[in-house]
């Protein structure tokens, strides 16, 4: 790949007086050092360990490795005339920070794309209102730059300012709408609760609170704009949304919270319940987070206190009922009601946090996988209800083992719990969220809503802040006519419009397909560059596969999506431009595998009260 004979990759080298075959890693390091002149090594290319795939990418002339080599050799040869891609080398004003990566973030496709409004529109408004408000992040291993002088007339005193500052520098129509009570929410799940899945949930329920995947504080602190959009951007229609953060250092947590503030999340949540070995069993105990934080309630309180100081929205904590070293450990000093009661009291007294989301199981820190931690430790729902009895001035949301809306209603029946959180049940069968608004928030059932407005095209209904900008942007009080005639209304009614109210699976798929087309348009360059991976389209499809749960032909729906992606790869590799590919066509074609009666059945009938394992997949 580097112009060296292939036999040199496995040549024999002298070591300890004998000839041994050179390892692939050593061969790569030697070849990279030979290919990149000394004048370019200061930029870090020669010292970077590249995988075999990266070397092949250089040979084929594509990928980040190829761009890095091209930039390095161009600089070494004196060909640095400014024509090299600006994202090939990290900015000199931000040494060590990750450069923008065009296969994940398109700087020109932010804010409002394809009729979908994203939270990054608030960032663009800040750029326009207060140029220079953002300080580049520090490289990994280096303390962040101290705040700038507070004498500036516009903008915060540096990168990490009071979270309330951004609201005064963006138009009022970009502010998040007032959130409803958090009666029902969808739990944060790594690799599952992506922005795409949360958008799907919002098509099904107007009021359900949606949690993001956990984002690590170090990632946010050491990442620059616009790459931060990859971790923090989301469609504004998905409000109310909660950002969950993971970390253990109070200062870093405060900075990460402030970094995320301008995106306009409705709440910030601290993860004290993740039992993954990657976060709870680190070599440096001081850097462990997740469920391991429960061992030090005072430290958790300090992290939450610093986070509350950085934003003007509520800060909450999600935790377990306790922790155990191993599954069969006899040490239950941190796995009892007395322990979790003291934990809640200490955290509340030291931080002022008043909302606790409790997973009604203990966490086993060693010897169990994350899946095992969701099934092996027994459920103890009564202890969560006991916490609500013992701390009446605090709010508690119960999580763990809630599979149906009937079970959720039973937990809320006493009136002492603030809410119920659904996890895998909502991901396996998203259709169960279709009944949430009518059952828990008193909204009009979807079928009655459609019948009442039958014949009236593009109806916004009785929701003012419907997630899309209204046609009446001139300000003033919006009338009923304004709402009924708004452009792209979230709950519009039009048989041919993809923004029609979602009553059936087909309605949801049509609406989601239109969203998928907009997202693919934002990442069209990545689709063309990586025809085999097709990361964005596959992530879009993964989020919607749960709609086939319980439907005849649901399995065929999933298999058809995969077949279509194979066809996409063939067409792209054959030279077809990516603009000709349509995610809507892919979804419609795959949906034809499902039974038409199930596709057109009301969503309420799809949200059957069956436990996991009893559903029919077809």
C-alpha positions in Angstrom: 0.0 0.0 0.0 2.9 2.3 0.6 4.9 1.4 -2.5 6.9 -1.3 -0.7 7.0 -4.9 -2.0 4.4 -7.1 -0.3 7.0 -9.5 0.9 8.4 -6.8 3.1 5.3 -6.9 5.3 6.3 -10.3 6.6 10.1 -10.1 6.4 12.3 -11.8 8.9 14.2 -9.5 11.3 17.0 -10.2 13.7 16.0 -10.3 17.3 18.0 -11.7 20.2 20.5 -13.4 17.8 17.9 -15.3 15.9 15.6 -14.6 12.9 11.9 -14.2 13.6 9.1 -13.1 11.5 8.2 -9.5 11.9 4.8 -8.9 13.5 2.1 -7.0 11.5 2.1 -4.1 14.0 5.9 -3.7 13.8 5.7 -3.8 10.0 3.0 -1.2 9.9 5.0 1.1 12.2 8.2 0.7 10.1 6.4 1.3 6.8 4.5 4.3 8.2 7.7 5.8 9.5 9.4 5.2 6.1 6.5 6.8 4.2 6.2 9.9 6.2 9.3 12.2 6.2 10.7 13.6 9.4 9.4 17.0 8.7 5.9 15.7 8.9 6.4 13.5 12.0 5.8 16.5 14.3 2.2 16.5 13.2 1.8 13.0 14.7 1.3 11.0 11.6 4.5 8.8 11.9 3.7 7.9 15.5 0.1 7.0 14.9 -0.5 3.3 14.8 -2.6 2.5 11.8 -4.5 -0.7 11.2 -4.2 -2.9 8.2 -7.5 -1.5 7.0 -6.2 2.0 7.2 -3.2 1.1 5.1 -5.5 -0.5 2.5 -7.6 2.6 2.6 -4.5 4.6 1.7 -3.8 2.2 -1.1 -7.3 2.6 -2.5 -7.2 6.4 -2.1 -10.1 6.8 0.3 -10.7 7.2 4.0 -9.2 9.3 6.7 -5.9 7.5 6.6 -5.5 8.5 2.9 -6.3 12.1 3.7 -3.8 12.2 6.6 -1.0 10.7 4.5 -1.8 13.1 1.6 -1.6 16.1 3.9 1.6 14.8 5.6 3.4 14.1 2.3 2.2 17.3 0.7 3.6 19.4 3.6 6.9 17.5 3.6 7.3 18.0 -0.2 6.6 21.8 0.1 3.3 21.5 -1.6 1.4 23.2 1.2 -0.4 25.7 -0.9 -3.6 25.5 1.1 -5.4 23.1 -1.3 -5.3 20.2 1.2 -8.5 19.5 3.0 -8.9 21.6 6.1 -10.1 18.7 8.1 -7.1 16.5 7.4 -5.1 18.2 10.1 -6.3 19.4 13.5 -6.6 23.1 13.7 -3.5 24.9 15.0 -5.8 26.9 17.2 -7.0 23.7 18.8 -4.0 21.4 19.1 -4.9 17.8 19.9 -8.7 18.3 19.4 -10.5 16.0 17.0 -11.0 17.7 13.6 -14.4 17.8 12.0 -15.0 14.5 10.2 -17.1 14.9 7.1 -18.4 11.3 7.1 -20.2 12.0 10.4 -20.9 15.7 10.3 -21.7 17.9 7.4 -21.1 21.6 8.3 -23.5 22.8 5.6 -26.4 20.6 6.7 -27.2 21.8 10.2 -30.2 23.4 11.8 -33.1 22.9 9.4 -32.8 20.2 6.8 -35.6 18.7 4.7 -38.3 20.2 6.9 -36.7 18.7 10.1 -35.5 21.2 12.6 -32.5 20.2 14.6 -31.2 21.5 17.9 -28.0 22.7 16.2 -30.1 25.5 14.8 -29.7 27.0 18.3 -25.9 26.7 17.9 -26.0 28.5 14.6 -28.1 31.3 16.2 -25.5 31.7 18.9 -22.7 31.9 16.2 -24.7 34.7 14.5 -25.6 36.6 17.8 -22.2 36.3 19.5 -19.3 35.5 17.2 -16.4 34.0 19.1 -18.6 32.7 21.9 -17.0 29.2 21.6 -13.5 28.5 22.8 -11.7 25.4 21.3 -11.5 22.5 23.6 -8.3 21.3 25.2 -6.6 18.1 23.9 -6.9 14.9 25.9 -4.6 14.9 28.9 -4.5 18.7 29.1 -6.5 20.8 31.5 -9.2 22.9 29.7 -8.3 26.5 29.0 -9.3 28.8 31.8 -12.3 31.0 31.2 -11.8 34.2 29.2 -12.1 37.6 30.7 -15.6 38.4 32.1 -15.4 41.9 30.7 -16.8 40.8 27.4 -20.1 42.6 26.5 -21.6 39.8 24.5 -21.4 36.1 25.3 -20.4 34.1 28.4 -17.1 34.5 30.2 -15.5 31.7 28.3 -16.6 28.4 26.9 -18.2 27.0 30.1 -20.7 29.6 31.0 -24.0 29.6 32.9 -26.4 27.4 31.0 -29.0 30.2 31.0 -26.9 32.5 28.9 -27.7 30.9 25.6 -31.5 31.6 25.9 -30.9 35.3 25.7 -28.9 35.0 22.5 -31.3 32.9 20.4 -34.7 33.8 19.1 -37.7 32.9 21.3 -39.1 30.4 18.8 -36.0 28.3 19.3 -36.5 27.9 23.0 -37.8 24.5 24.1 -41.5 24.4 24.9 -42.7 23.9 28.5 -42.4 20.2 29.2 -45.3 18.1 30.5 -45.1 16.1 33.7 -42.7 13.2 33.5 -45.3 10.5 34.0 -43.8 8.1 31.5 -40.4 8.0 30.0 -38.2 5.8 27.8 -34.9 4.7 29.5 -31.5 5.5 28.2 -30.0 2.5 26.3 -26.7 2.4 24.6 -26.9 1.9 20.9 -30.7 2.0 21.0 -32.0 5.4 22.1 -30.4 7.2 19.3 -31.8 10.4 17.8 -33.5 8.3 15.2 -35.3 6.0 17.6 -36.4 9.0 19.8 -37.9 10.6 16.7 -39.8 7.4 16.0 -41.1 7.5 19.6 -42.2 11.1 19.2 -44.3 10.1 16.2 -46.1 7.6 18.5 -46.4 9.7 21.7 -46.5 13.5 22.1 -45.7 13.6 25.8 -43.4 10.7 26.6 -40.0 11.8 28.0 -37.1 10.5 25.9 -33.6 9.8 27.3 -30.5 9.8 25.1 -27.8 7.3 25.2 -25.2 7.9 27.9 -22.6 10.4 26.7 -19.2 10.4 28.5 -18.1 13.8 29.9 -14.6 13.5 28.5 -15.9 13.1 25.0 -17.9 16.4 25.2 -15.2 18.4 26.9 -12.5 17.5 24.3 -14.7 17.7 21.2 -15.1 20.8 19.0 -17.9 22.2 17.0 -19.4 21.0 14.6 -18.4 17.5 15.6 -20.3 17.9 18.9 -23.5 17.6 16.8 -22.6 13.9 16.4 -23.2 13.4 20.2 -25.7 16.2 21.1 -27.8 17.2 18.1 -31.4 16.0 18.0 -34.6 16.9 16.2 -36.4 19.6 18.2 -39.7 17.7 17.7 -38.4 15.1 20.2 -38.8 17.5 23.2 -39.1 16.7 26.0 -35.6 15.1 25.8 -33.1 14.3 28.6 -29.4 14.1 28.1 -27.7 11.4 30.2 -24.0 12.0 31.1 -21.5 9.6 32.5 -18.4 10.6 34.4 -16.8 10.8 37.8 -14.9 14.1 38.0 -17.1 17.0 39.3 -15.2 19.7 37.3 -15.4 17.7 34.0 -19.0 16.9 34.6 -19.8 20.6 35.1 -18.0 21.5 31.9 -19.7 18.8 29.9 -23.1 19.9 31.2 -22.4 23.5 30.2 -21.2 22.4 26.8 -24.5 20.6 26.2 -26.6 23.4 27.6 -27.1 25.4 24.3 -28.6 22.4 22.6 -31.6 22.9 24.8 -32.2 19.7 26.6 -35.1 19.7 29.1 -33.1 17.9 31.8 -29.6 16.6 32.4 -29.2 13.2 34.1 -26.2 11.6 35.8 -25.7 7.9 35.3 -25.1 6.0 38.5 -26.6 2.7 37.4 -24.6 1.4 34.5 -23.0 -1.9 35.5 -20.8 -2.3 32.4 -17.3 -3.6 33.2 -15.9 -0.9 30.9 -17.0 1.8 33.3 -17.1 0.2 36.7 -13.9 -1.9 36.6 -11.3 0.5 35.4 -7.7 0.2 36.6 -7.9 3.6 38.1 -10.6 3.5 40.7 -11.0 7.2 40.7 -12.1 7.2 37.0 -14.8 4.5 37.5 -18.4 5.8 37.0 -21.8 4.3 36.4 -23.0 2.1 39.2 -19.6 2.3 40.9 -20.4 5.8 41.9 -23.0 4.6 44.4 -20.1 3.5 46.7 -19.5 7.2 47.4 -22.7 9.2 47.9 -20.9 12.4 48.9 -18.9 12.3 45.6 -22.1 11.8 43.7 -23.6 14.8 45.5 -20.6 17.0 44.6 -20.9 16.0 40.9 -24.6 16.8 40.8 -24.1 20.1 42.6 -21.5 21.3 40.1 -23.7 20.2 37.2 -26.7 22.1 38.7 -24.5 25.2 38.8 -23.7 24.9 35.1 -27.3 24.8 33.7 -30.7 26.3 34.3 -32.6 23.1 33.7 -33.3 20.3 36.3 -30.5 17.9 37.0 -31.5 14.3 38.0 -29.8 11.1 38.9 -30.5 7.5 37.8 -29.2 4.8 40.1 -29.8 1.3 41.4 -31.0 0.0 44.8 -27.5 -0.9 45.7 -24.2 -2.6 44.5 -22.6 -5.9 45.1 -18.9 -6.9 44.3 -20.0 -10.2 42.8 -23.2 -12.1 42.2 -22.6 -14.6 45.1 -20.9 -12.2 47.4 -22.1 -12.3 51.0 -21.3 -8.6 51.5 -24.6 -6.8 51.4 -23.5 -3.7 53.2 -24.2 -1.7 50.0 -27.2 -3.7 48.9 -30.0 -3.0 51.4 -32.9 -0.6 51.8 -30.9 1.2 54.5 -28.1 1.8 52.1 -30.2 3.2 49.3 -32.2 5.3 51.7 -29.0 6.9 53.1 -27.7 7.3 49.5 -30.8 9.3 48.5 -30.7 11.4 51.7 -26.9 12.3 51.3 -27.2 13.1 47.6 -30.3 15.3 48.2 -28.7 17.2 51.1 -25.4 17.8 49.3 -26.6 18.6 45.8 -30.3 19.7 46.1 -31.3 17.2 43.4 -35.0 16.3 43.9 -35.7 13.7 41.3 -34.3 10.1 41.5 -34.9 7.5 38.8 -34.4 4.2 40.5 -33.7 0.9 38.7 -35.4 -1.6 41.1 -32.4 -4.0 41.1 -29.0 -4.1 42.6 -25.9 -3.8 40.3 -23.3 -6.6 40.4 -20.0 -4.9 39.6 -18.1 -8.0 38.6 -19.0 -11.4 37.1 -22.2 -10.4 35.4 -22.7 -8.9 31.9 -24.9 -5.9 31.4 -27.6 -8.3 30.2 -27.2 -10.4 33.3 -27.5 -7.3 35.4 -31.0 -6.7 33.9 -32.2 -10.3 34.7 -30.3 -12.0 37.5 -30.6 -9.6 40.4 -34.2 -9.8 41.7 -36.7 -6.9 41.2 -37.5 -5.0 44.4 -40.3 -2.7 43.4 -41.6 -2.3 46.9 -38.4 -0.6 48.0 -38.9 2.1 45.4 -42.4 2.7 46.7 -41.0 2.8 50.2 -38.5 5.5 49.2 -41.5 7.6 47.9 -43.2 7.1 51.3 -40.1 8.0 53.3 -39.1 11.0 51.2 -42.5 12.6 50.3 -40.9 15.9 49.2 -38.7 14.2 46.6 -39.8 12.7 43.3 -39.1 9.1 42.3 -39.4 7.3 39.0 -39.4 3.5 38.9 -37.5 1.6 36.3 -36.9 -2.1 35.7 -39.3 -4.9 34.8 -42.1 -2.7 33.6 -43.3 -4.5 30.4 -46.8 -3.1 29.7 -48.8 0.1 30.2 -51.0 -1.8 32.6 -48.1 -2.4 34.9 -47.1 1.3 34.6 -50.6 2.4 35.6 -50.4 0.1 38.6 -47.2 1.8 39.8 -48.7 5.3 39.3 -52.0 4.4 41.0 -50.9 5.4 44.5 -50.0 8.9 43.3 -46.7 8.8 45.3 -44.4 8.1 42.4 -43.5 10.8 39.9 -43.3 8.5 36.9 -42.5 5.2 35.4 -39.7 4.4 33.0 -39.9 1.8 30.2 -36.8 0.2 28.8 -36.4 -2.7 26.4 -40.2 -3.1 26.3 -40.5 0.2 24.4 -37.7 -0.7 22.0 -39.0 -4.2 21.2 -42.5 -2.9 20.6 -42.6 0.9 20.1 -46.3 0.7 19.3 -47.2 0.5 23.0 -46.3 4.2 23.2 -49.3 5.0 21.0 -51.7 4.8 24.0 -49.6 6.9 26.4 -51.0 10.3 25.6 -54.6 9.3 25.9 -54.2 7.0 28.9 -51.8 9.0 31.1 -52.1 12.6 29.9 -55.8 12.8 29.0 -55.3 13.6 25.3 -57.9 12.8 22.8 -57.5 9.3 21.3 -55.9 9.4 17.8 -58.8 7.8 16.0 -61.3 10.4 17.5 -58.9 13.2 16.6 -58.7 12.1 13.0 -62.5 11.7 12.7 -63.2 15.1 14.3 -60.9 16.9 11.7 -61.8 14.7 8.8 -61.6 16.7 5.6 -59.5 19.6 7.1 -56.1 19.4 5.5 -52.9 20.3 7.5 -54.4 20.6 11.0 -52.2 21.4 13.9 -54.8 20.5 16.5 -54.5 21.8 20.0 -50.7 21.7 20.5 -49.1 25.1 20.0 -45.5 24.0 20.2 -45.7 21.2 17.8 -42.0 20.8 16.9 -42.2 22.5 13.5 -42.0 26.2 12.8 -45.4 27.8 12.1 -46.1 29.8 9.0 -46.9 32.8 11.2 -43.3 33.7 12.2 -44.0 37.4 12.5 -44.7 37.1 16.2 -47.7 38.0 18.2 -50.5 35.8 19.5 -51.2 32.7 17.3 -54.8 32.2 16.6 -56.7 29.0 15.9 -56.5 29.8 12.2 -52.7 30.1 12.5 -52.5 26.6 14.1 -54.9 25.1 11.6 -52.9 26.5 8.7 -49.4 26.0 9.9 -46.8 24.6 7.5 -45.6 21.1 8.1 -47.6 20.8 11.3 -46.6 17.9 13.6 -50.2 16.6 13.7 -51.4 17.7 10.3 -54.1 15.9 8.5 -53.7 15.1 4.8 -54.1 11.8 3.2 -51.2 12.4 0.8 -48.9 14.3 3.3 -46.3 12.4 5.2 -47.0 14.6 8.2 -50.5 13.1 8.7 -51.5 12.0 12.2 -50.1 8.6 13.0 -53.0 6.2 13.7 -51.6 3.1 12.0 -48.2 1.4 11.5 -48.4 2.7 7.9 -48.8 6.3 9.1 -45.7 6.0 11.3 -43.6 4.4 8.6 -44.6 7.1 6.1 -43.7 9.8 8.5 -40.5 8.2 9.6 -39.5 7.5 6.0 -39.7 11.2 5.2 -37.5 11.9 8.2 -35.1 9.3 7.0 -34.8 10.9 3.6 -33.9 14.2 5.3 -31.2 12.5 7.4 -29.8 10.7 4.4 -29.6 14.0 2.5 -27.6 15.4 5.4 -25.1 12.5 5.0 -25.2 11.9 1.3 -21.4 12.2 1.0 -20.9 9.4 3.6 -23.3 7.1 1.7 -21.3 7.6 -1.4 -17.9 7.2 0.3 -18.7 4.1 2.3 -21.1 2.1 0.1 -20.5 -1.2 2.0 -21.1 0.3 5.5 -24.1 2.5 4.8 -23.9 3.5 8.5 -26.6 6.2 8.5 -29.2 4.3 6.5 -28.7 1.2 8.6 -29.0 3.1 11.9 -32.2 4.7 10.6 -33.6 1.2 9.7 -32.5 -0.3 13.0 -34.6 2.2 14.9 -37.8 1.4 13.1 -37.6 -2.4 13.0 -39.5 -2.7 16.2 -42.7 -1.7 14.4 -42.8 -5.2 13.0 -43.3 -6.6 16.5 -46.3 -8.8 16.7 -47.3 -8.2 13.0 -47.7 -10.9 10.5 -44.7 -10.6 8.2 -42.7 -8.6 10.8 -39.7 -10.9 10.3 -39.9 -10.4 6.5 -39.9 -6.6 7.0 -36.6 -6.8 8.7 -35.1 -9.2 6.2 -36.3 -7.0 3.3 -34.5 -4.0 4.8 -31.2 -5.9 4.8 -31.8 -7.1 1.2 -32.4 -3.5 0.1 -29.2 -2.3 1.7 -27.3 -5.0 -0.3 -28.9 -3.6 -3.4 -27.9 -0.1 -2.4 -24.3 -1.2 -2.1 -24.4 -2.8 -5.6 -25.9 0.3 -7.2 -23.4 2.6 -5.5 -20.4 0.5 -6.4 -21.8 0.5 -10.0 -21.4 4.2 -10.1 -25.0 5.3 -9.4 -25.1 8.7 -7.6 -26.3 8.4 -4.0 -29.0 11.1 -4.6 -31.0 8.6 -6.6 -31.4 6.3 -3.5 -34.6 6.8 -1.5 -35.0 5.7 2.1 -38.8 6.1 1.6 -38.8 3.6 -1.2 -36.8 1.2 0.9 -39.2 1.4 3.8 -42.3 1.1 1.6 -40.8 -1.9 -0.2 -39.9 -3.6 3.1 -43.3 -2.8 4.6 -45.0 -4.6 1.8 -43.8 -7.8 3.5 -46.1 -7.2 6.4 -49.7 -8.1 6.3 -51.9 -5.2 5.0 -54.4 -5.7 7.7 -51.8 -5.3 10.4 -50.2 -2.3 8.7 -53.6 -0.5 8.6 -54.8 -1.6 12.0 -55.0 1.2 14.7 -51.8 1.4 16.8 -53.8 0.9 19.9 -54.5 -2.6 18.9 -50.8 -3.2 18.3 -49.9 -2.3 21.9 -51.1 -5.5 23.3 -50.5 -6.1 27.0 -48.3 -9.1 26.5 -45.0 -9.9 28.3 -41.8 -10.3 26.4 -41.6 -13.6 24.6 -45.3 -14.0 23.9 -45.4 -11.8 20.8 -45.7 -13.3 17.3 -43.1 -12.2 14.8 -44.2 -13.9 11.6 
